[in-house]
């Protein structure tokens, strides 16, 4: 049994705690830490059988009975906590992004060079049943050589402006999942990015210096072309689709919904809307990514999403922002670590 400590009791920390408790048989959450822990947090944790509840994450880092740490705190703390955990010989699962600061990611990479711990990055969409099916079809050669990749990712509602102001921008807090998805579906790196974006959903987002609508085109190392389209607001629900077209055919997946029922009458043909939020759409993927992390620890095998997989989407996001600002294609080699 792998003993896990979770650092951060916000939304994603709670998702992981509940997911592990209910679905990951090889692990148990024995401690959780959050600086604003209150009576509600304590009650929630105790109801899950978590009785070590701290305000200082160092109580988890210094606990010799804890085998692995899940870093679910604010993004600006990820890298520093990761380095402390690595030095304490704790296996680490770090939510994305590792950092918005490339120098800090480089420091985590350096810390791992002198360590044997497992380090996995939380790109959970890789473990969604739809996207796994696309990945398998491409990897098995069913569509031949990859020519074109299309990823659509649109949120049901824009985040609060307070979040927008500190998120690092849409490319780092939202599109980063799609940058990772392009790499995952194609097993190829991105070499050039051209981004176009604007604020069409909420003028306050523009006032905060960010965008809410974007199209990003990319050239990949394997010669393929990719395009991502993003919006902060799709009234009909959480719009998550992907298509890979190749020399022998294509593979595509559409949105999940509560059912596939289609009603056809004289008035028209209607079906269900997509699931509304990421917790509905991707809940099973959170369980699977932690399960595979735990199995990598138990079996001493490679994690499915490594430090380079965490680095590359940040580099792409930085290139996309540079492209948006300078209105030109940007090579990833222009982004200096």
RAJO-V170699 format. One record per residue. N is the residue number from 0. RES is the residue in one small letter. PSI is psi in degrees with one decimal (999 if undefined). Layout:
n,res,psi
N,RES,PSI
N,RES,PSI
This chain:
n,res,psi
0,x,126.6
1,x,124.1
2,x,126.2
3,x,139.4
4,x,132.8
5,x,126.5
6,x,110.7
7,x,115.3
8,x,31.7
9,x,-158.4
10,x,-49.4
11,x,-32.7
12,x,-41.4
13,x,-39.8
14,x,-47.7
15,x,-42.1
16,x,-45.9
17,x,-38.3
18,x,-46.5
19,x,-45.9
20,x,-38.5
21,x,-21.9
22,x,-16.3
23,x,99.7
24,x,-24.8
25,x,1.5
26,x,159.4
27,x,141.8
28,x,117.0
29,x,-13.8
30,x,151.7
31,x,144.0
32,x,137.8
33,x,133.6
34,x,-19.9
35,x,31.3
36,x,132.8
37,x,-171.9
38,x,-37.4
39,x,-41.6
40,x,-43.4
41,x,-44.2
42,x,-44.5
43,x,-46.9
44,x,-45.7
45,x,-35.9
46,x,-23.0
47,x,-0.1
48,x,18.0
49,x,110.8
50,x,-10.1
51,x,103.0
52,x,116.1
53,x,161.2
54,x,-19.8
55,x,117.9
56,x,-18.5
57,x,-24.2
58,x,-27.9
59,x,-46.1
60,x,-37.8
61,x,1.4
62,x,111.1
63,x,-14.7
64,x,-5.0
65,x,125.5
66,x,-30.7
67,x,148.1
68,x,132.5
69,x,120.1
70,x,105.4
71,x,23.3
72,x,-173.3
73,x,149.0
74,x,-38.1
75,x,-12.4
76,x,-11.7
77,x,-55.3
78,x,-45.6
79,x,-43.4
80,x,-39.3
81,x,-43.5
82,x,-41.6
83,x,-42.6
84,x,-41.4
85,x,-44.7
86,x,-25.5
87,x,8.3
88,x,33.6
89,x,136.5
90,x,146.0
91,x,129.4
92,x,118.5
93,x,124.6
94,x,153.0
95,x,156.0
96,x,159.6
97,x,-40.7
98,x,158.1
99,x,-11.6
100,x,114.5
101,x,-32.6
102,x,-36.3
103,x,-37.0
104,x,-41.1
105,x,-37.7
106,x,-37.2
107,x,-43.6
108,x,-42.9
109,x,-42.6
110,x,-36.4
111,x,-27.1
112,x,-28.7
113,x,20.2
114,x,158.2
115,x,11.3
116,x,158.9
117,x,138.1
118,x,115.7
119,x,143.4
120,x,142.2
121,x,66.9
122,x,82.5
123,x,-23.0
124,x,-21.2
125,x,-23.3
126,x,10.4
127,x,139.9
128,x,-34.4
129,x,-50.6
130,x,-30.4
131,x,-38.8
132,x,-38.7
133,x,-45.8
134,x,-45.7
135,x,-42.3
136,x,-41.1
137,x,-47.3
138,x,-33.5
139,x,0.1
140,x,15.0
141,x,-26.2
142,x,7.6
143,x,-150.3
144,x,135.6
145,x,131.0
146,x,-46.9
147,x,136.9
148,x,133.5
149,x,127.6
150,x,124.5
151,x,128.4
152,x,112.5
153,x,125.8
154,x,155.7
155,x,-23.2
156,x,148.7
157,x,148.6
158,x,166.8
159,x,148.2
160,x,-32.3
161,x,-36.9
162,x,-43.3
163,x,-38.8
164,x,-22.0
165,x,1.2
166,x,-16.4
167,x,0.0
168,x,159.0
169,x,-37.2
170,x,-33.9
171,x,-27.6
172,x,-20.4
173,x,-59.3
174,x,-19.0
175,x,-35.0
176,x,-38.4
177,x,-35.3
178,x,-43.4
179,x,-38.6
180,x,-39.5
181,x,-45.4
182,x,-42.0
183,x,-45.7
184,x,-28.8
185,x,-14.6
186,x,37.5
187,x,150.3
188,x,155.7
189,x,136.0
190,x,-21.9
191,x,143.7
192,x,138.0
193,x,122.6
194,x,138.7
195,x,131.9
196,x,160.5
197,x,178.1
198,x,106.4
199,x,-16.5
200,x,-45.7
201,x,118.2
202,x,-23.3
203,x,-28.7
204,x,-41.2
205,x,-42.0
206,x,-27.2
207,x,0.6
208,x,20.0
209,x,178.7
210,x,164.0
211,x,-1.4
212,x,131.0
213,x,151.5
214,x,127.2
215,x,127.0
216,x,146.8
217,x,148.8
218,x,136.4
219,x,158.9
220,x,-27.9
221,x,5.9
222,x,-10.5
223,x,162.1
224,x,144.9
225,x,149.6
226,x,135.0
227,x,134.3
228,x,133.4
229,x,145.7
230,x,144.1
231,x,-11.9
232,x,113.5
233,x,107.3
234,x,-26.3
235,x,-5.5
236,x,-166.8
237,x,105.0
238,x,108.1
239,x,101.2
240,x,157.5
241,x,150.0
242,x,135.8
243,x,122.8
244,x,135.6
245,x,-171.0
246,x,-18.9
247,x,0.2
248,x,-159.6
249,x,159.6
250,x,135.8
251,x,147.5
252,x,147.3
253,x,-166.2
254,x,151.0
255,x,147.3
256,x,174.5
257,x,-27.3
258,x,166.8
259,x,13.2
260,x,134.8
261,x,125.5
262,x,122.4
263,x,119.1
264,x,-178.8
265,x,-22.8
266,x,-17.9
267,x,-177.0
268,x,124.2
269,x,152.9
270,x,-179.9
271,x,148.3
272,x,160.9
273,x,156.0
274,x,143.9
275,x,-34.4
276,x,164.7
277,x,-28.3
278,x,-31.6
279,x,-44.4
280,x,-37.8
281,x,14.7
282,x,-42.7
283,x,-30.2
284,x,-30.3
285,x,-42.2
286,x,-43.1
287,x,-40.4
288,x,-37.3
289,x,-37.9
290,x,-42.5
291,x,-33.2
292,x,-47.1
293,x,-41.4
294,x,-34.5
295,x,-36.3
296,x,-48.3
297,x,-43.0
298,x,-1.6
299,x,51.4
300,x,172.6
301,x,144.4
302,x,154.3
303,x,-20.0
304,x,101.4
305,x,-174.3
306,x,-36.7
307,x,-35.9
308,x,-27.6
309,x,-32.3
310,x,-46.8
311,x,-44.3
312,x,-29.7
313,x,-41.9
314,x,-42.6
315,x,-41.9
316,x,-41.1
317,x,-40.5
318,x,-38.6
319,x,-41.7
320,x,-41.4
321,x,-40.3
322,x,-44.3
323,x,-44.6
324,x,-35.3
325,x,-2.1
326,x,53.3
327,x,159.8
328,x,143.3
329,x,127.8
330,x,143.7
331,x,-24.2
332,x,-14.6
333,x,-16.3
334,x,110.9
335,x,130.5
336,x,999
